[in-house]
Amino acid sequence: MSTEGFDLKDDHIPGEHVNSYLHKYAREYNLGKYLRFNCNVATAVDDGDAGWTLTVEQESGVGESQYDLKAKRLILATGLTSEPFMPTLQGKNDFAAPIYHTSEFAKAENGLGAFKKVVLLSGAKFSWDIACAYASAGVQVDWVIRKSGHGPCWMLPNRLTPLKIIPELLLQTRLITWLSPCIWEDGFSWVRNFFHQHWLGRKIVDTFFSKMRHFAEEVNGYDHHPETAKLKPWDDLFFIGTNRGLLNYGLDFFEFVRNGQIRVHIADITQLSDHTVHLSSGDTLEADVLICGTGWKDTPQLNFVTLKELGLPGHASSSAKEHIPKADAEIFRTCPKLQNQPSPRHFKPMSDKKEEITPEPYRLFRFMVPPAFIQSRTLAFAGAYRSPATTIIAQTQALWITAFLDNQVPALTCHSGIVPERVLYETVLHTQFGKWRYSRGFGARFPELWFDCLPYVDLLLKDIGVQNERKKTWWAERFTPYMPADYLGIVDEYKMLKDTQKDRCG
C-alpha cells in the first residue's frame, strides 16, 4: 500500500486510502470477474458431499431477482459483526428523536449532524470514539454506562513506556505471549510451563499484569478527578480479552470529562419519553439523539439448512457437551491460574430473548471448521474471531482453509482416516479455553485471540507443515515482534509441501 497522502506518524490511515488500495488489489489480481455485488444469500442448503445450494437475492435497477447457485465448497468470511444488536427500550416509540447503533455513525445524519444534545449508551471503545468526536465539535455528550453491564473498557495510550512501543506489537512478541497461559502447542511448551506451573514463573506473570494495570490507571489518572473515576474499568485486566482500546485521539480525552463536555452516568436506562432519557439514578437527560453501542448479535449470517451440527450460535452442539468436563480439567491442570476466576458480578441482559441471553458458543475446529464437516470438507468459516493481529491471522487462516479443502492437513488425512472424536475434543478444548481465559470478555461466546494471536498462527502453520519460527536469529525469534513481512513466502512453502504430504499419507 502506498503511503502517499497521509502521515505515518499519525497512526491513522484514511478510509478512502484503504478503499483505493483494495480496488487496485482487485484489478492487479483480476478478481473482479469473481465478484457479485449487491447480493444477499437467503439460504444455504446442505447437499452432502456435493456441496451446497445457495439461494441468492440480487438487487438491480429494476428490482430484485432470485436464483440458485451451486457451490462445491462454501467459505463464509462475514466475520462476527454483521448484524447490530439493539436493546429493548421502554417508550422507544415516544422518544420522537433518532435512535441508532454506533455502526451507523458515519452515515447517520451526515456524520455529526446538527445535534446539540447527544446521549450515548455503552462503555466500549467505539463509544469513546464517538464521545470524543462530538465533544471535540463542542457538542454536549451524556454518556450512559450501564450499572448492570460490563462497565467502561480498558483504554491504553497508543504508545507504551518511554520507548514508545506500539501496544499491538507487544502481543506479537514471543516473550510477551509466554506470560499468558495457552492451551495449544506452539513449540514453546517448556518455557510456558515454567511461567504458569512453577511458583516463580507465576509470580513473574502476576507481577507483569499488576504492573500493566497500575500503568494504565496512573497514565489515565482515573483517581485524580471524581468524574474520570467513573471511567475506571471494573474488570481484571488479565481476564478481559479484546474489550479494550487505545487513546489514539491526539488530545487529552479526559479533559472533556473533567470540564463537563462529556458527562458520565453509571446507570441503566429505565425508559424513554419525548426527547428524554430516564435513568435508574433518577436523572433525566434531554436528547436530540440516542446512540447505542450495544454490540452485535451472535447469529449466523446465513440461514443454513442442514441436519449436521454447525457449531454456531443458535445451533445446539449436543455432541460437544460430553467433552466439556474433560476439557475443563485439562485446562485447569495446564493453566492453574484460570481456576482463580474473578468473583461473579450482577449482569442484566439487554434482551428478553433466550437465544440472545445464553447463545451457543462457536464450536469450530481451529476456529474455522464445524467438526461435522471435517470429512466432507464442504464448509469453513474465515474471520470468526476477534484479535488485534487480524492481518497476520487472516492470511494464515486463508492458507489453512486452502490446505483443508485440498485435503492437505496431515493431522486430518493420515492415521487411517479422520478421527472425529479427537477433532471434536480439541474443538471443545480450545473453545472452552476461551471461556476461562477471557471470562470477563467474550471468550465464552466466540474466539478472542489477544495474547494468543501468535501461538494461534503457530498452531495453524504447524498443522500444514509450514515453518512457524520465521525469524533469522535466536534473539529476534524471542524478543522482536512478528510483522506481516515475516510470513512472506508461506504460500510458496505450502505449494512445495503438497506433493510431499500426499506421499506421506499413501
Secondary structure by P-SEA (a helix, b strand, c coil): ccccccccccccccaaaaaaaaaaaaaaacccccccccccccbbbbccccbbbbbbbbbcccbbbbbbbbbcbbbbccccccbbbbccccccccccbbbbccccccccccccccccbbbbbcccaaaaaaaaaaaaacccccccccccccccccccccccccccccaaaaaacaaaaaacccccccccaaaaaaacccaaaaaaaaaaaaaaaaaaaaaacccccaaaaaaccccccccccccccccccccccccccccccbbbbccccccccccbbbccccccccccbbbbccccccccccccccccccccccccccccccaaaaaaaaaaaacccccccccccbbbbcccccccccccccccccccccccccccccbbbcccccccaaaaaaaaaaaaaaaaaacccccccccccccaaaaaaaaaaaaaaaaaaccccccccccccccaaaaaaaaaaaaaccccccccccccccccccccccccaaaaaaaaaaaaaaaaac
